[in-house]
Amino acid sequence: MLSTEAVADETVRQYAIQRLAKLLRHPDDLVYKADDVRRKLAQEKLVIDAQLNTDVRRQFDDVQEGLELLYSTKGQIDRVKTDMQKVDQLCHRAQSYLTNFERIQKISVANRNFVRTDEFYRQFSEFHEQYVHVREMLGDAKANFEQGDFNLLRLHYFLHKLEDFRNRAMGFSGVSDADSEQTLTQMFGGLDGLVHEFEQFLWHVAGGIYDLALRNRANVVVQLLKVVEVEEAGDRAQEREAEGAGLARRQSAAGGARATQKESGAKMMMTTMTTTAAAGRGEPRRERRIKHYRQKLLDLLRQFISGRVSEFFKKEAKGLDGVEEVTGFVIDELTFVAEAVVPAFPSSYFMFDFFVNEYHQAVVRNSNELVAGDLEGGAILMLLRWVREYHTGMRKQLSISKDQLKPALLEGREDQLAQEYLEIAVSKIREWISNLMRTEASTFAGRQDAPSMGEDGLYVTGA
């Protein structure tokens, strides 16, 4: 620690010496500049001291404010504790006044259970009618797909209600015998098929996102994404519930429930919450199937983009001869996506980055297939020029730098391809020289006349 401080002091001293050396370079500077330098340094010292005093005062104020907040929080906790004790006392007094409190409590629970049972019976009786209604809605949506005349949100809402009711019905503890379970399974058997048909239609809509955007039907895309978000929220809730159940099982296996002393306020809460326990816990229900709609949507878009780029390479680029057309295709696609598709997605999806990454990876995969075999010199030059134009176009028109595009085009083999081109060029030049010498020698050996002779008496060949 001391050595570090000594090094710091020495550094400061050296800096001060260097600064004075710049200000006082000549002996006359001690006469004419010393006073000015002294005043300037004094002013700087005053400014620094003022800033330090302000910062220290601000720190003290923050610390004082934090301490006051802690003290006020402690006071509020004490007041809440006192109020809870008072409420607990009042609760116990009220119970002593009511001689039939337990009976009133049981009647309240029975009435609430009756209302819920009546509601469940009504929904059970109307289930088939609702099922038929949803199936008809799905059929109409399929028939009007090309016109875009359907409402995904309404369709998903009614289907979601049917699924929720099915999960609640199958989750009741009373459904334990085989006959009842079989009856419910037969009744709800068609619902799984209906859900599957809806999902197929949903992904069919997702596969036509580009067409919907071209026809200015962004509202359908928004409906699709709302359905995805609702199901994602359900997945997260189910996962939290499963984690909570797993944690409870682990705690039970580790040591069971431990008896602990409760505060008086906690006792009061346990007493008053008895009458509303059923409503607080919610109705029993069967475990919900995790659907992963968001991941499925992204996977579908990934496959769609890959197929679209592959089709362009096969039909439009037609191999290495048209590889330069790929740059314009990708830029046009990403421009369209940024203007017509991305605005429909929530900002938390970061969809433009997703589309850029997927288009680039598709281009990398297809270009790697083109360069898998042996390449001629002209093809290598074309590839190197295309890579440069690709990155230049992406940077100028879409503000996407080369570092953002991973993995690198041609797997970063630009230097290797340039070396291969040089080797091919050297080989061709050597072959050309060899053929030229062979031709000249053959012509010279098979001549009919004597070779020409120059003025200096040496043989010369014809021009």
C-alpha positions, 0 to 999 in steps of 0.5 A: 500500500505504501509503495503504491502511494509512493509511486503515485506521489512520484508520478504527480511530482514528475508531472508538476516538474514537466509542466513547470519546465514547459512554462519556464523554459528560459532564465528570463521566464523566472523574472517575467512569467513567474508571477503570472504562473503563480496566479494561474496555478492559484486560480486553478487550485481555487477551482479544484478546491471548490469542486471538491467541496461541492462533491463532498457536500453532495456526498454528505447530503446523500448519506444523510438522506439515506439515514433519514430514510432508514429511520423513517422506514423503521418507524413505519414498520413499527407502526404497521406492527402495532396496527396489526396487533390491534387488528388481531385483538379486535378479531379475537374480540369479535369472534368471542361476541359471535357464538355461531361464527364457525357456522356462519363461516361454513355457510359462506363457504357453502354458498360460494361453492354453490355459486361456483358449481352452478357456473361450472355446470352452466359452462359444462352444458354449453361446452359442445355448443361453444366447441361447434361455434369455434370450429365453424369460426375456424372453417370460415377463417380458412375459407377467407384466408386469401381475402384476409377476412378473419379475426385471429384474436376472437378465434383464439379467445373462444378456443382459449376459454374451451381449453381453460374449462377443459383443464379445470374440469379434468383437474377436479379431485372428484374426477378419480374413477375410471368411468368419469375420467373416460367420459370427460376424455371422450367429451373433450377428445375433439378439442385437442384436434381443434387446437391442432387445426388452429395451430396449423392455421396460425402457422399458415398465416405466419408463413404469409407474413410477407404477402400480408405486409404487401397487401397492407394487412399488418393488422393480421400480423398484429393479431398473430403476435398478440396470440403468441404473446398470450400463449407465451404468458401462459407458458411462463405462468405454468413454468413458475407454477411447476417450479413452485411445486417442485420446490415444495416437494424438495422442501418436503423431502428434505425436512417436511413442514417445520413448526415455527412461532408466528407473529400475532399479525400472521395469526390474524391473517390465517384466521380471516383468510380461512373463509376465502382460501378457495378463491385465493388458491383458484380452482384445481386444474390439469397442468397446461401444455407448454406451447412455445409459440414464440420459438415456433414462430421464429423457427418458421421465419428462419426456415422461410428465409432460408428457403427464400434465399436458396430459391434465389440462388438456384433460380436467379443467381444460377451459380457463380455467374449471377452471384453479384445479384445476391447483394441487391436481393438481400438489400431489397429484402431487408429494406422491405422487412424494415419498412413493412414487417418489423413495425408490426412486431414488439420492440422486445423481439429485436426483429430487424436484427433477427432478419439481418442475421438469418438472411446473412446466414442463409447467404453464407450457407449457399455461397459456401456450397458454390465455392466447395469445389475447384474454382477458376481464376475468373470465378475467384475474382468474381467472388472477391469482388462480390464480397467487397460489394456485399459489405459496402452495400450493406454498410451504405444502404442499411448501416450494417457494418461488417463486424455485425455480419457473422459468420464471415462470407466465404468463411473468411477465406478471402486471403486464401482465395487470393493466394489461389488466384495468384497460384493459378495466374503463375501456373497459366503464365508458365504454361503460356511461356512453355507453349510459346517456346515449344511452338517457336522451337517447332517452327524453327526446327521445321523451317524450309529456308535458312534463318535470316541473319542480321547486320551483325552476323547473328541469326534472327527470327521473323517478326 
